[in-house]
Amino acid sequence: MFDFGLNNFRMRQFNKELIMSLIWRDKMVTKSHIARATELSIPAVSNILEELLTEGLICHSEKNLSKRGLGSGSYLIPESHPMTLCLNVTPTTLESQLVDHQLCAVGEITCEAITVPTPGVLLEEMAQRYIRYQKKFPDKKIRLAIAIHGQVDPEAGVSQYMPQAPWKTSIEVKYILEERLKCPVIVDNDCIMLALAEKWQGNNERKDFCVINVDYGIGSSFIINNTIYRGSLHGSGQIGHTIVDPDGKACSCGRYGCLETIASLSAIKKQVRISLKLNPDLSPEDIEQLDTALLMSLWNQQEPVILKLVEDGANAIGLSLYNFLNVLNINQIWLYGTSCQFGKQWLEMITRHVTGNPFDPADTIKKNATRIEFGQLTRQQQIMGIAWLYVEESLAAFRAC
């Protein structure tokens, strides 16, 4: 609902946002394509395109995308727009992907292990990635888009809490890097990155969906009416801290029995290590070296202890999603994260708690039925999702006028 009337100017801004969204998504469009997609008349589209050209937001190409008729060329984002370096940051890994002015991938994704005992070292690692790419493209403007694991204040660009880090203090990521690198910096949570990746690059027919990342911890992000839902304190999506066992294990958030303490990859590994200590054939060194690859190997061998722990975690996720679906009625959920390597069996353990939802009408048409699925985007596409924050910001500017 709008808080104000839609006069002619605001309607024009709304239509400009609509057309810019289409150009960003499809990369290159014609007037006829825009008219069909937006249901605007060709003259209306022509007038808006002229305004966008004057404002420098788009450029015109003589390339004709249609094989019929003479055509009037096509429209796209100008090459003068900056490139974006996308970073996905945890205290142990740093993934990077450069994208061009149209948010198309430039080169391959890189993933590097890092050791960062202090916030200063982490900031230096990020700065060095930027410097490396800027040297490679000295004639291009490059901006930074950073996805950070943990709790983030996107308005201030502050990493408030990073669960795996050896520090507990917040980090002024945006301010420090902008001062150091003299380039725009935008910062948000890694689940927002996944949600934007799905919104702009996925095949989503629905305007409402949820992305859940099941990895070291468990986080989520909601797209409601095609818009990221954050909450006034930017605290939405903390599904990993819903309490599933009030008398359960202590969580890093200070409470007991959170979903993360049962179903996250780190919680399962911890319980596996405890169980393996009862095996006299294994040394303490062998037990401490348990990593994801070994855990998945034991899972594939159907080791009873592993099966039990993974199933308990999947059941907890399934019950949490059942409650979540009843509250928000968002019926498209995409699962991402390392835990997805547990595969179809793990997914079925989760979805069996949802399929019997009495509030899903029996005659629901297929496209509206509840769907919980593995995300289909590549890791490269996932990392590129954080760059779309700049697009979201530019589109929001049309509404601010």
Steps between C-alpha positions, in 0.01 A plus 500: 500500500622850416521769770426768242295559187641405161510824304635511145861544613490203739333281239780594261760407765323169559509420128866602475584261784306225325688552174841523671428175684429334167820635342712384794346154489500445123820700428387621154140578403297656221207741522258229393633259764460765770147582383396134512657437841366816667172538308591861425441655159790543257476883521510485883800267489675728248456805723634322808798359310585851380501621860721210612740570212520868600571402862781268386340193658482310172649517152372416152645237268435465129485124550157376401385201704201432276529332160173655385465856373751781519507532879635792699794338669526398863569644845746393768710615798791725386859374518581814699329342801749353750599138537428334835724273704284256697651358819353233725683516830533264797787484752637194314427558130477788255317447171519761226334557163533802274197610294478756221273804459204271418576265795628226270788288631854602406736206543454213744405496865791466745488349848794541735556377853597781737626523857382817671578534873376861512245722320788703355642195326159414354458855367846484347414173323193666346698809402768293329240319288369835381849634426580186301198544272547877467856439375365250249245753369669839555271685258179382666318627806439215742270506803477246782201286600568292810294215645598416857413197709314589820308803617537814287367856514463576125423870550823567690696229318602342830572135574344478844574137585683227308447159668822328386726797571744507795373850586164618633521866401325665206689613188435825310554327166345761270659806659850352530514355149352809335764714674777258403400419141312818397219300338133433581447210742172326580468232771232248589438152636585191293137383505395829340756418231328166433153655497602767249672237287174304487290809435704629207658186356269217602190368329252620761140546393400615848550839660522338845770248585758416763863395476649294784874448534585187702873501561721588798188669634146533367376826353222610269373792300150583377387659178143624554314668214829496306674702774754397763337496842747608770297628793560838665813374680623289205455188712266296280608158380642369829333162451808330646416658835144378525484283812417137430608356837474732805716260703751451220862598452633853546510710184747774407211750523476435877181294499445126511364252248518712184458324166870560427602291802339194342490540123796715392805333349718616790259350756488166318880489476530573871262216588681265263831577671347425839366167371831406336686548829333181616677309220827359643646453149512875434762737637408850627682641194280296264187624672603866494578475128137423418413730211204536265643257244540225763155573644341463156696180442366353825150615403526327161614184680179526706684495831226464767631780724519742209157399372344566840661842545421618146141374527452679834625820338280457192195435720569820694529700175180341367300586811637856500399541136153364575452771763653758271266409212195527724601848613612662173352268236807536277478176309821509296815421696845459349768316699868588461817428696742215555237286675325461165773245423303259720279476192151379421466282811565801725255714300228236536558491877428875503204512262303216660412737785353752258307287252223439753431870561121519562498863384614407148174445307479154347400647164785757484624543144851369450673837462361617839576180693767499771842432351820442696788438263876521463606830344610461139735797467872438453741621766611772260141622462452490878802724562388738223174547693657757733570734205125535445488712816622788284215440254246483782638827635478672160144379444395618848615849401205524259264453796682755714429789261 
